[in-house]
Every structure is written in C-alpha cells, then in structure tokens.
Amino acid sequence: MLTNQKLEAALAELEESREAHIISELKDPDFSGQISAVGVERAVKLLKLATCFSVAPISGFYVGAIAVGKSGKLYLGANMEFQGVPLSASLHAEQSAILNAWMHEEREVVALHVSETPCGHCRQFMRELSNSSALKIHCRGQTFQIEDLLPVAFGENRKKGHGLLDCKATKLESVQTKLHSLSQLAINAAQLSYAPYSHAPEGFVAQCLDGHSFSGRVAESIAFNPSVSAVVVALNQRNLSSRRSVAITACTQTKLATALNSPLAQARAIIKHISEASVYEVEIEVRSS
C-alpha cells in the first residue's frame, strides 16, 4: 500500500478535490503507476502526487512527472537515486514517466508534465521517441517542444515504428538448458528491449516477497549515458506501484552472449544496496528463424 507521509498528504488533497476516480485507482492493491483516462487537464493536479514517489537519498531533490499517452491514460514518473553506486545509475523523472508508459504498452506519449525544467540528459533521452518533434512539454505554466529545449540536437529523429515506444520485438532464447524459475520472464522482457545502438537486448525481473514480479528491459539513447538499464526500469515499476515497499527476494538478469557490454555488474551493485537477493544471470541469443 502507499503509506509514506508525503503520499498520504497528497491523497488527502485529492480527496478534498473530490477526485474519487483517481483516489480509487491509487488505493487499489494492484496500482501500477498508471491512471485511466481522466482528462488531460488533471495531469497538472497529479504532479504533486508524482513527486511523492521520488527517491532521492543523495540529492534531496524531488521531481515528479506525468506522461500523457495517446490512449488518454496518465503515467506517473519520479526521479530515483541509488546509494552505493555511481550517480550515472540515477533515473530522472521524465525518463521514469516515459518508461512507465512503455512498460504499460503505450505506443505514443503526446505530452509530458514536469515539476522542474528538464535537464540536458532528459532532453536527449526524449529524442528517442519517434514523435519527439510533436511532444508537448509542460513545466511551471510554460509549454515547450523538444526543439525549444534542444535546438542543436545530437543524432537523427527516430522514424515511426523505430522509436522507444513503438519499436519491434526481437525473438530471443536462452543459451543455457537449465533455467531459473524467473528466467523466461526475463527473456520475455528482453525481447521488447529498445537497443538500436548496442544491439544487445537485456531483461531483468525482480520477484517480491508476496510473489509479485516486476520486469524491466533496456532503453538506450544514442548518447549512451542517458540509456536506462533493465534493472532500473524494473525498479522504477516497483517504485511507482502499491508494492513499492515489499521486499525483493529473487532477481534474474539476461545478457546477450555476444554483447560487448554487460549489465550484470551494475544490476548486482544496485540490488546489493536495497535487497539481500542474489542476481541470477541467463545468457541469451537471437533465435534463428
């Protein structure tokens, strides 16, 4: 359940505003960071709520975001920092909201509401959306397009059907014969990766004490550093859910056997500081047709 004091205060404000539909979704035991179509005008009202999901033990700087899907659904986002690992592992609120939409199978984000001005890191990341040139970014009463915030961009625009939210799946299979119980879930996640630059899809699954599992897959940026690893995507989904405080008991990470980079060390370092669970690795390869 969503129990910390900031969240409870934000829920109380929504109750005073008589947002019964939103309150009902937030109090659902299976809440996953998505709010059904309630009208785009409510997105601004939900920014304070989104900020309450921020985990910032290092900076103390709390940022919230709301991604508006073409479907009309709203997706919460919040920044997330990890102690004991490099700052580059941090997730920014804009990334969080967009990745939340992606993990809910939203194919296009038409607008993004943010409590703070997007940094250069996030501006570059948003360029991975195939509709980035049409994306409306709302912040503190102002509306921007990506060209306003990033006038001389690095890389080409992604073509429709080849962006972060609308890319095609890759058929993968395990190299190993003996698999852990979470292995297939991690492989399934990896198949939906967005890895046009390294061509190294990866998936991660974290299983919690109550048996529920959270999946993540890599989301790359042409600039490399704004890329988000599968473990962080999975932890983002957990953080934005009603199970955000449920202990993680088991984890599985996939790695492409021929990849030049490896996500395993980072995944283990991050998990080590938030759970006693070990991270099991599964090597995968592209399935021959």
N, C-alpha and C positions, 0 to 999 in steps of 0.2 A: 504494500500500500504506500501511497505518497504521504509520508508522515513528517518530514522535517518542517521546522517552524516557518521558514520563508514560503514554502509551498502551501502550508495551511493558511497563512495570511493572504496569499494570492487567491486561494479558493474562496475564502471568506468574502473578498472583494467581488468576485464573480457572483457569489450568492446574493450579495446586496444589489447587483445589477440585474438580478433575475435571469441569469444565463443558465436556465435549468438544463437545457440540452447539453451544453458544454460540461457542466458540473457532473451530469450523469455519466458522460464518457470518461471523464477524468477519474471518477471513483470506481469505474469498472475494474475488477481484479485483473483483467486481461488488457488493460490500457497499454498501448504500444507507441505512444508519441504521435499518433495520427488523430485528427479531429474531423469528423464527417462534415460535408458541405453545410456551412452555417452562414455564408455570406462573407465576401472578401473584406467588407468593412470591419468585421470583427477581428481581423488579423492584428491590427494595432493594439486592440484591447488585450490580446493574448501575449504581447511581448514581455510584459512584466512576469507573467506566468512562466514563459520560456526561460527567462533569466534565472529563475529559481532552480532550474536543473543544472546550472553551471557548476562545475567542479574546478576550482581554481586555488589549490593549496599553496601554489608558488607565488603567483602574481597578485592574488586577491582581487583580480579584475574580472567582474562577472558580466557576460554578454549573452543576450538571447536573440534568437532569430525565428522567423516564421516563413516557411516556403509555401507558396500558394500553387497548387497543382492545377493543370489544365482541367482535371476532373472536378475541381472545386473544393477538394479536400485541403486541409491545412496540416502542415507538418512542423512540429516543434524542433528547435535546434538550440544548442548551448555549448559554450566552449568547455573543454575538458583537458586538464593537465595531469601529468603522471609524475609522482615523486620517484627519485632514484634512477631516472633515465634522462637522456638529453632532451632539451627543450623542443627539439625538432619533432618529437613524438606527439606534441600537443595537437589537439583538434580545435579548430576555430568554429564559432557559432554558425557562420554562413555555410561552412562545409558540413557541419552537423545536420543542419536542416535539409540541405540538398541530398545528403547521403541517406537521411531518414526517408525522404520521398522515394529515393531509388530503391531502398530495401522494401518499400511498400508497393513496388512495381509501378510507380508513377512514371509516365513516359515523357512528361514535359513539365517544367516549372515555369510559370508565366510571371511570377513576381516574388520578390524577397523583401521582407520587412526585417530591419536590423536595429538593435538598440544603440549601436555605436557605428561610426563610419568604417566601412570595410577596409582592411589593410591591403597592401600590395599583394601579399601572399594569397588572400582570398579572391582578389580581383583576377589574378592569373588563373586560379582554380576554376572560377566561374566560366572562363573561356572554353572549358571542356564541354560545356553544354552546346548541343547543336543549334539551339535557338538563342545563344548568348546575346546576339546583337539586338534581339527584341525583348530581352529580360528587363523588367522594371525593378529598380532597387530603391526602396523607400527607407529613409533614415531621418529622424528628427524633423519631420514636416517637409522634407525635400525629396524629390524623385529624380533618379539618375538612370542613365543607360550605361552599359559597360564601357562604351566609347568615351563617355564623360570622365569616368574614373581611371581608365587605362587607354589614353589616346594613342600611344605608340606601343601596341601590344606585341608580345613575343609569340611567334607561331601563327599558323593559319586557322581560320574559322573551321570548326568541325562540321562536316556535311551531315545532313539529315540522315538518320539511320546509323551514324557512326560516332555519336556523341556519348557522353557519360550515361545518360538516362535511356538512350534508345539503341545502344549497341547490340550486336548479335551475340548469341551464346556460342561457346566453344565446347565441343564434346571431349570430355576427359575421362580417364580411367586410372586406377591405381597400378603402380608398377609392382607393388607387393601383393602377395597372396593372402597373408594373414593380416586381417584388418581389425582395428579397434572399433568399438560399438558406434563411435561418433564419426568414423571415417567417411562413410557415404554422405553424411550431411555436409561435411567439409568439402568433399568433392563436388557435391551439388552446388554449393556456394561458389566454388572456384570457377565453375562453368559459366557463371554470369559475371565474371570479372570484367573490369574495364582496364585493359593493359595493352594499349596500342603502341607503346613506346618500348617496353622491355619484352613484350610478347611472352610474359611469364605470369599467367593467371595464378592466383592463390586464394585459398579459402580458409576460414577459421571458424570453429564452433566452441562456444563456452556453455557448458551444462551447469545449471544451478542446483542447489540442494533440494528444491521442490520438483526436480525432474525436467523443468522447462529449459530449453536451449536457445541461445542467441547465435545467429550466423552472421558472418561478415565476409566481404570479398574486397580485393584491392581496387582502388580507384586512382588511376595515375594522372599526372599532369605532365605536359610537355616540358615544363621547367624542372621536373623531377622532385625538388624539395617540397612543393605543396601536395605531392601524392600522399594518399592515406592508405596505410596497410590494412589488411583484412582483420587483424586483431583489434585495431582501433575502431573500425566500422562495427564490429560485433559488440564491443564495449559501449559504443555510442547507443546502439539499440537497447542495450540493457539499462543504461543510464536514463534514457527517455521513457522508460516503462514503469509500470507499477511494481516491478520486481527489482528495481534498482539497488535495493539493499540486501537482496537474497544472495547468500554466499555462493561463489563459484567452486564447483567440486571436480570438474574434469574439463580438459581442453584438447582440441586437435587442430593442428596446422598442416595445410598441404603445401608442397613445394614442387614446382616443375623440375623433373630430373635433369633437364638440360639447361636450366636457368643459370645465368652468370651472377645473379644476386640471390640472396637468401633472406626470407623474412623470419626465420626461426629464432635467431639470437634476440631480435627486438621483441618478438612475441613473448619469449621466456622472461626477458628482463622486466617487461611491463607487468605480466601476470604475477611474477615473484613478489612484487610490492603491493599486490591487492588480494592475493589468494595463496593458499598452500598447495593448490592444484598443480600437477605437473602438466607439461605441454607435450603431447604425443605428436610425432611427425609422420606424415604419409607422403611418399613420393608419387607424383602423378605424371602422366604423359598424355599427349593428344591422341585421341582414339582414331585409329586408322579406319577409313570408310570402307 
